Structure formats: C-alpha cells, structure tokens
C-alpha cells in the first residue's frame, strides 16, 4: 500500500491577519479611551477640590484680615478710652471740690464744716486710688527702703533706730506694685555719726 503524503497546511490568508490586527487595535483603542475617561474624571474631581480649597482659603484670609482689623480697632479704642472708667469715678470728687470751693468763698463759712468736707474728699480720693490699684507709700516710722524711698535729709534722732524714716515730706505711690513715685523722706542717724550712713541694703 502506498502511504499518503501529508498535505502542507495552508497559510492564513492576509484577510484573516488584517481582521485580527483590526481587532487588536479596537481593543487598544477601547483601553485608551477608558484610561483617558478615568483621567478626565480624576482631573475634574481634582479641579473641583482645588476650587473648593481656594474658596476656603479666600474666606479664611478674609476672616483673618477682619479679625486683625477688629483687634487693631479694639486696641485703638482701649488706648483712647482707657481712663474712661477712672474718669467716671473721679468726676464726683471734682464736683465735691468745686462745691467746697464755693462754700469757702463765703466769709461766714464754717471752718469745721470745710475741714469735714475736705476730709471727705480725701477719703473719696483714697478709695478711688485703692479701687484702681494705686497704693500710697507713707513709710513714717518704718526702716528706710531705697527701692521705694528717696532720702532728702538725715536727722539725728535718739528716739529712732538708725536708717528709720522719721518724717515724710512727700508720699510715694505704686500702681499695681510698680513704683510711680518714691516717697521723699527724712532718715534718722546715730547722734555720734555725722556721715551719711543710710544703709543702701536696708
């Protein structure tokens, strides 16, 4: 018997190859379109977020600027009207002093009444200072303190220890523990010592 020879396989036609190529191109095109669409969506979302963040930044900047202006205005008002409350408390004292002066101009004025009125005015003024954190420095009989007292003279005084304030020529004042004016004082010294022996460390 004679063996049949294997028939050679016919090669694919060019038409089939072209069809396969076109199919691959369509698949690639679809994938590219999908990627582009996804990127466009992400870009749109990013732009929306950027716009939202920009609006927030603009509003925050505006609020910051408004806050700065309010703070500046409040500071200016505080400087302008810092003494307003103090003035309101001071006016009754001014009124009392003017009334006392009018009474004193009368030749028949009662000296005792004038003295009483003056003492009342001083009491009102002292209360006002205390209310506003103003402390009077009246150190007579106390040890000399160079941080709060200014020695104007030295006096021999057997009745006082050396470096003791024996008299106050002018009272001093502190505002909230800060020295405004030292008290001007006379300070004692030992009778046998004629040199300036104020103890600066007192």
C-alpha positions in Angstrom: 0.0 0.0 0.0 1.2 3.4 -0.8 1.3 6.0 2.1 -0.5 9.2 1.6 1.8 12.2 1.8 0.9 14.8 4.5 -0.6 17.8 2.8 1.1 21.0 3.7 -1.0 23.4 6.0 -2.3 26.3 4.0 -1.0 29.6 5.4 -3.5 32.1 6.9 -4.8 34.5 4.4 -3.9 38.1 4.5 -7.6 39.0 5.1 -7.7 37.0 8.4 -4.5 38.7 9.6 -5.9 42.1 8.8 -9.1 41.2 10.8 -7.1 40.1 13.8 -5.0 43.3 13.6 -8.1 45.4 13.5 -9.5 43.6 16.5 -6.3 44.3 18.5 -6.4 47.9 17.5 -10.0 48.2 18.6 -9.2 46.7 22.0 -6.2 49.0 22.5 -8.4 52.0 21.5 -11.1 51.0 24.0 -8.5 50.7 26.7 -7.0 54.1 25.9 -10.5 55.6 25.9 -11.2 54.1 29.2 -7.9 55.4 30.7 -8.5 58.9 29.2 -12.0 58.9 30.6 -10.7 57.9 34.0 -8.1 60.6 33.9 -10.6 63.2 32.8 -12.8 62.2 35.7 -10.0 62.4 38.2 -8.9 65.7 36.8 -12.4 67.1 37.1 -12.6 65.9 40.7 -9.2 67.4 41.4 -10.2 70.7 39.9 -13.4 70.7 42.0 -11.4 70.1 45.2 -8.9 72.8 44.2 -11.8 75.3 43.6 -13.3 74.3 47.0 -10.0 74.7 48.8 -9.4 78.0 47.0 -12.7 79.3 48.2 -11.9 78.2 51.8 -8.5 79.8 51.6 -10.0 83.1 50.4 -12.7 83.1 53.1 -10.1 82.2 55.8 -7.9 85.1 54.6 -10.8 87.5 54.7 -11.7 86.3 58.2 -8.1 86.7 59.3 -8.0 90.2 57.9 -11.3 91.2 59.5 -10.0 89.8 62.8 -6.8 91.8 62.5 -8.8 95.0 61.8 -11.1 94.3 64.8 -8.2 93.8 67.1 -6.5 96.9 65.8 -9.7 98.9 66.4 -10.2 97.5 69.9 -6.6 98.3 70.7 -7.0 101.9 69.5 -10.2 102.2 71.5 -8.5 100.8 74.6 -5.8 103.5 74.3 -8.3 106.3 73.7 -10.8 105.3 76.4 -8.6 103.5 78.9 -9.3 106.2 81.5 -13.0 106.4 80.9 -14.0 104.3 84.0 -11.4 106.1 86.1 -12.8 109.5 84.9 -16.3 108.4 85.8 -15.2 107.7 89.4 -13.1 110.9 89.5 -15.9 113.3 88.5 -17.8 113.1 91.8 -14.6 114.1 93.6 -14.2 117.0 91.2 -17.8 118.1 91.8 -17.2 117.9 95.6 -14.1 120.0 95.4 -15.9 122.7 93.3 -18.7 122.8 95.8 -16.3 123.1 98.7 -14.5 126.0 97.0 -17.8 127.8 96.5 -18.6 127.4 100.2 -15.1 128.6 101.2 -15.6 131.8 99.4 -18.4 132.8 101.8 -17.0 134.9 104.6 -19.4 133.3 107.0 -18.3 129.8 106.1 -18.0 127.3 108.9 -14.3 126.3 109.2 -15.2 123.0 110.8 -17.6 122.2 108.0 -15.0 123.0 105.4 -12.5 120.7 107.2 -15.0 118.0 107.4 -15.8 118.4 103.6 -12.0 118.3 102.8 -11.5 115.1 104.8 -14.5 113.5 103.0 -13.0 114.5 99.6 -9.6 113.0 100.6 -11.4 109.8 101.7 -13.2 109.6 98.3 -9.9 110.1 96.5 -8.1 107.5 98.6 -10.9 105.0 97.9 -10.7 105.8 94.2 -6.9 105.1 94.2 -7.3 101.9 96.1 -10.0 100.7 93.7 -7.7 101.3 90.8 -4.7 99.5 92.2 -2.9 102.7 93.4 -1.1 102.2 96.7 0.1 105.1 98.9 3.6 104.9 100.3 3.7 106.6 103.7 6.6 105.0 105.5 7.0 107.1 108.6 8.4 105.0 111.4 9.5 102.2 109.0 13.0 101.3 108.0 14.4 103.2 105.1 13.9 101.3 101.8 16.0 102.7 98.9 13.7 100.9 96.4 10.7 102.9 97.5 12.0 105.9 99.4 14.2 108.9 98.5 16.2 110.3 101.4 16.1 114.1 101.3 18.0 114.7 104.6 19.5 112.9 107.6 18.4 113.8 111.1 19.9 112.8 114.5 17.2 111.1 116.4 17.8 109.4 119.7 14.2 108.1 119.6 14.7 106.1 116.4 17.0 103.4 115.2 19.4 104.5 112.5 18.1 104.3 109.0 14.5 104.8 110.1 12.1 107.2 108.3 11.4 109.9 110.9 9.2 112.1 108.7 7.6 112.0 105.2 7.9 115.2 103.1 6.0 113.8 100.2 4.2 110.5 99.9 5.1 108.0 97.3 2.8 105.9 95.1 2.7 102.5 93.4 0.5 101.3 90.6 -0.2 97.5 90.8 3.1 97.1 92.7 5.0 99.2 90.2 6.7 102.3 91.7 5.3 105.5 90.2 6.9 108.0 92.7 9.2 107.3 95.6 8.3 108.8 99.0 10.6 111.8 99.9 11.7 111.2 103.5 14.0 112.3 106.3 16.0 109.4 107.7 17.5 109.1 111.2 21.1 108.6 112.0 23.0 108.0 115.2 23.9 111.2 117.0 27.6 110.3 117.2 27.8 109.6 113.4 27.7 112.7 111.3 28.4 110.9 108.0 25.7 109.8 105.5 25.1 106.4 107.0 22.0 105.3 105.1 22.2 101.6 104.7 21.6 101.1 101.0 20.9 97.5 101.6 18.1 98.2 104.0 
